[in-house]
Amino acid sequence: MIRGILRKTLHETWVQLLLFGVALLIVPAVLTMLLPQLEQGLTQVLSAFPFVSDLIQALLGEDLGANISPQNLQAIIWVHPSVLALIWAQEIVFCTRLPPGEIDRGTIDILLSWPVSRRKLYCAESLIWLATGVGLCVMMFTGHFLARQFAPSSVPTSPQRVLIILANLYCLYLAVGGLTFFVSAMSSHRGRAIAVIFTILLASFLLNFVVQFWQAISGLAPFGILHYYRPAAILATGAMPLTDMGILLSVGGVAWVSACEIFARRNICTV
């Protein structure tokens, strides 16, 4: 029966997953090919326009002081709004399928009539979500390194550091997905669930950006989920951010378990 649920989910979502996968192959590749041009004029740009340094640091979510280098710039590939938007959009669309998506389509009664528990239904959906995250990271890794063959950087990043960044990104993926599942488990309308999680993510992104300019609110930075995703620091040190990854995994895990229990126990007829 679990296999049947997995086949049903894949049948309904394979086009969506394929399109997002292709997009996350292309976008990092394009950014990788454009960065060498920015690296060449970095010194002149920063000398002529000092405020550009602040903008770059705000985008990276990292206070680099006067140490912005071509290597730091490569972190843009992994924190660019288009990359984060694609990953989060895929999660929001997928993780709001159950139960609000089924309720909106009027198929929740049919789904719950299957001889399988709600927890198993949730776990089956979650298996595809977890596997999809791995697939998206593989596509990003592939696009980046294929593009590097055509537009080599002056300071190429080692594959090991890119893999650490993608491991941190996958933890972010799990945290966002867990929160989305949690919001969805309490919702009966998909549009409402999407609006709530979109607001949370937008607020986190803006907080991570604004705190680089407004030190008075620096104490709020840990409340933003992007505070624990720091590609620039990984590129600079090559160290695995175990604490940041642990926090993201904890947030995602607690949210996912809570969502599973809420879905298993709630009255679906209750709005």
For each residue, the residues with C-beta under 8 A, 3 or more apart:
1: 4 5 114 115 116 120
2: 5 6 116 120 124
3: 6 7
4: 1 7 8 114
5: 1 2 8 9 114 116 120 121 124 125
6: 2 3 9 10 124 127 128
7: 3 4 10 11
8: 4 5 11 12
9: 5 6 12 13 97 124 125 128
10: 6 7 13 14 128
11: 7 8 14
12: 8 9 97
13: 9 10 16 17 94 97 128
14: 10 11 17 18
15: 18 19
16: 13 19 20 90 93 94
17: 13 14 20 21 90 94 132 135
18: 14 15 21 22
19: 15 16 22 23
20: 16 17 23 24 86 89 90 136
21: 17 18 24 25 135 136 139
22: 18 19 25 26 139
23: 19 20 26 27 86
24: 20 21 27 28 83 86 87 136 139 140 143
25: 21 22 28 29 139 140 142 143
26: 22 23 29 30 143
27: 23 24 30 31 80 82 83 86 143
28: 24 25 31 32 77 78 83 140 143 144 147
29: 25 26 32 33 143 144 146 147
30: 26 27 33 34 147
31: 27 28 34 35 76 77 80 83
32: 28 29 35 77 143 144 147 148 151 153
33: 29 30 36 147 150 151
34: 30 31 37 38 151
35: 31 32 38 39 73 74 76 77 151 153
36: 33 39 40 151 152 153 154
37: 34 40 41
38: 34 35 41 42 45 73
39: 35 36 42 70 73 153 154 155
40: 36 37 154
41: 37 38 44 45
42: 38 39 45 46 68 69 70 73
43: 46 47
44: 41 47 48
45: 38 41 42 48 49 52
46: 42 43 49 50 52 53 68
47: 43 44 50
48: 44 45
49: 45 46 52
50: 46 47 53 54
51: 54 55
52: 45 46 49 55 56
53: 46 50 56 57 66 68
54: 50 51 57 58 212 213
55: 51 52 58 59
56: 52 53 59 60 64 68 72 73 76
57: 53 54 60 62 63 64 68 212
58: 54 55 61 209 210 212 213
59: 55 56 76 79 80 209
60: 56 57 64 72 75 76 79 231 232
61: 58 79 208 209 212 226 227 229 230 232
62: 57 72 75 230 232 233
63: 57 212
64: 56 57 60 67 68 72 232
65:
66: 53
67: 64 72
68: 42 46 53 56 57 64 72 73
69: 42 72 73 155
70: 39 42 73 74 153 154 155
71: 74 155 157 235 236
72: 56 60 62 64 67 68 69 75 232 235 236
73: 35 38 39 42 56 68 69 70 76
74: 35 70 71 77 153 155 157 235
75: 60 62 72 78 79 165 231 232 234 235
76: 31 35 56 59 60 73 79 80
77: 28 31 32 35 74 80 83 144
78: 28 75 83 140 165 166 169 231
79: 59 60 61 75 76 83 84 226 229 231 232
80: 27 31 59 76 77 83 84
81: 84 85 205
82: 27 85 86
83: 24 27 28 31 77 78 79 80 86 87 140
84: 79 80 81 87 88 205
85: 81 82 88 89
86: 20 23 24 27 82 83 89 90
87: 24 83 84 90 91 136 169 173 176
88: 84 85 91 92 176 201
89: 20 85 86 92 93
90: 16 17 20 86 87 93 94 132 136
91: 87 88 94 95 129 173 176 177 180
92: 88 89 95 96 180 194 197 198
93: 16 89 90 96 97
94: 13 16 17 90 91 97 128 129 132
95: 91 92 129 177 180 181 184
96: 92 93 100 101 180 183 184 187 190 193 194 197
97: 9 12 13 93 94 100 101 102 125 184
98: 101 102 111 121 122 125 184 263
99: 102 103 108 184 185 187 188 263 268
100: 96 97 103 104 184 187 188 189 190 192 193
101: 96 97 98 104 105 190
102: 97 98 99 105 107 108 111
103: 99 100 106 108 188 189 190 268
104: 100 101 189 190 191
105: 101 102 108
106: 103 109
107: 102 110 111
108: 99 102 103 105 111 112 268
109: 106 112 113
110: 107 113 114
111: 98 102 107 108 114 121
112: 108 109 118 121 268
113: 109 110
114: 1 4 5 110 111 121
115: 1
116: 1 2 5 120 121
117: 120 121 264
118: 112 121 122 263 264
119: 122 123 260 263 264
120: 1 2 5 116 117 123 124
121: 5 98 111 112 114 116 117 118 124 125
122: 98 118 119 125 126 181 259 260 263 264
123: 119 120 126 127 260
124: 2 5 6 9 120 121 127 128
125: 5 9 97 98 121 122 128 129
126: 122 123 129 130 181 256
127: 6 123 124 130 131
128: 6 9 10 13 94 124 125 131 132
129: 91 94 95 125 126 132 133 177
130: 126 127 133 134 174
131: 127 128 134 135
132: 17 90 94 128 129 135 136
133: 129 130 136 137 170 173 174 177
134: 130 131 137 138 170
135: 17 21 131 132 138 139
136: 20 21 24 87 90 132 133 139 140 173
137: 133 134 140 141 166 169 170 173
138: 134 135 141 142
139: 21 22 24 25 135 136 142 143
140: 24 25 28 78 83 136 137 143 144 166 169
141: 137 138 144 145 162 163 166
142: 25 138 139 145 146
143: 24 25 26 27 28 29 32 139 140 146 147
144: 28 29 32 77 140 141 147 148 162
145: 141 142 148 149 159 162
146: 29 142 143 149 150
147: 28 29 30 32 33 143 144 150 151
148: 32 144 145 151 152 153 156
149: 145 146 152
150: 33 146 147
151: 32 33 34 35 36 147 148
152: 36 148 149 156
153: 32 35 36 39 70 74 148 156 157
154: 36 39 40 70
155: 39 69 70 71 74
156: 148 152 153
157: 71 74 153 161 162 235
158: 161 162 238
159: 145 162 163
160: 163 164 238
161: 157 158 164 165 234 235 238
162: 141 144 145 157 158 159 165 166
163: 141 159 160 166 167
164: 160 161 167 168 234 238 239 240 241
165: 75 78 161 162 168 169 231 234 235
166: 78 137 140 141 162 163 169 170
167: 163 164 170 171 240 245
168: 164 165 171 172 228 229 230 231 234 241 244 245 248
169: 78 87 137 140 165 166 172 173 229 231
170: 133 134 137 166 167 173 174
171: 167 168 174 175 228 229 244 245 248 249 252
172: 168 169 175 176 225 226 228 229 248
173: 87 91 133 136 137 169 170 176 177
174: 130 133 170 171 177 178 248 249 252 253 256
175: 171 172 178 179 225 228 248 249 251 252 255
176: 87 88 91 172 173 179 180 197 201 225 252
177: 91 95 129 133 173 174 180 181 252 256
178: 174 175 181 182 251 252 253 254 255 256 259
179: 175 176 182 183 197 200 225 251 252 255
180: 91 92 95 96 176 177 183 184 193 197
181: 95 122 126 177 178 184 185 255 256 259 260
182: 178 179 185 186 255 256 258 259 262
183: 96 179 180 186 187 193 196 197 200
184: 95 96 97 98 99 100 180 181 187 190 193 259
185: 99 181 182 258 259 260 262 263 266
186: 182 183 262 266
187: 96 99 100 183 184 190 192 193 196
188: 99 100 103 192 268 270 271
189: 100 103 104 192 193 271
190: 96 100 101 103 104 184 187 193 194
191: 104 194 195
192: 100 187 188 189 195 196
193: 96 100 180 183 184 187 189 190 196 197
194: 92 96 190 191 197 198
195: 191 192 198 199
196: 183 187 192 193 199 200
197: 92 96 176 179 180 183 193 194 200 201
198: 92 194 195 201 202
199: 195 196 202 203
200: 179 183 196 197 203 204
201: 88 176 197 198 204 205 225
202: 198 199 205 206
203: 199 200 206 207 224
204: 200 201 207 208 224 225 226
205: 81 84 201 202 208 209 224 226
206: 202 203 209 210
207: 203 204 210 211 217 220 221 223 224 226
208: 61 204 205 211 212 221 224 226 227
209: 58 59 61 205 206 212 213
210: 58 206 207 213 214 217
211: 207 208 214 215 217 218 220 221 224
212: 54 57 58 61 63 208 209
213: 54 58 209 210
214: 210 211 217 218
215: 211 218
216:
217: 207 210 211 214 220 221
218: 211 214 215 221
219: 222
220: 207 211 217 223 224
221: 207 208 211 217 218 224 227
222: 219 227
223: 207 220 227
224: 203 204 205 207 208 211 220 221 227
225: 172 175 176 179 201 204 228 229 248 251
226: 61 79 172 204 205 207 208 229
227: 61 208 221 222 223 224
228: 168 171 172 175 225 241 244 245 247 248
229: 61 79 168 169 171 172 225 226 244 248
230: 61 62 168 233 234 241 244
231: 60 75 78 79 165 168 169 234 235
232: 60 61 62 64 72 75 79 235 236
233: 62 230 236 237 239 241
234: 75 161 164 165 168 230 231 237 238 239 240 241
235: 71 72 74 75 157 161 165 231 232 238
236: 71 72 232 233
237: 233 234
238: 158 160 161 164 234 235
239: 164 233 234
240: 164 167 234 245
241: 164 168 228 230 233 234 244 245
242: 245 246
243: 246 247
244: 168 171 228 229 230 241 247 248
245: 167 168 171 228 240 241 242 248 249
246: 242 243 249 250
247: 228 243 244 250 251
248: 168 171 172 174 175 225 228 229 244 245 251 252
249: 171 174 175 245 246 252 253
250: 246 247 253 254
251: 175 178 179 225 247 248 254 255
252: 171 174 175 176 177 178 179 248 249 255 256
253: 174 178 249 250 256 257
254: 178 250 251 257 258
255: 175 178 179 181 182 251 252 258 259
256: 126 174 177 178 181 182 252 253 259 260
257: 253 254 260 261
258: 182 185 254 255 261 262
259: 122 178 181 182 184 185 255 256 262 263
260: 119 122 123 181 185 256 257 263 264
261: 257 258 264 265
262: 182 185 186 258 259 265 266
263: 98 99 118 119 122 185 259 260 266
264: 117 118 119 122 260 261
265: 261 262
266: 185 186 262 263 270
267: 270
268: 99 103 108 112 188
269:
270: 188 266 267
271: 188 189
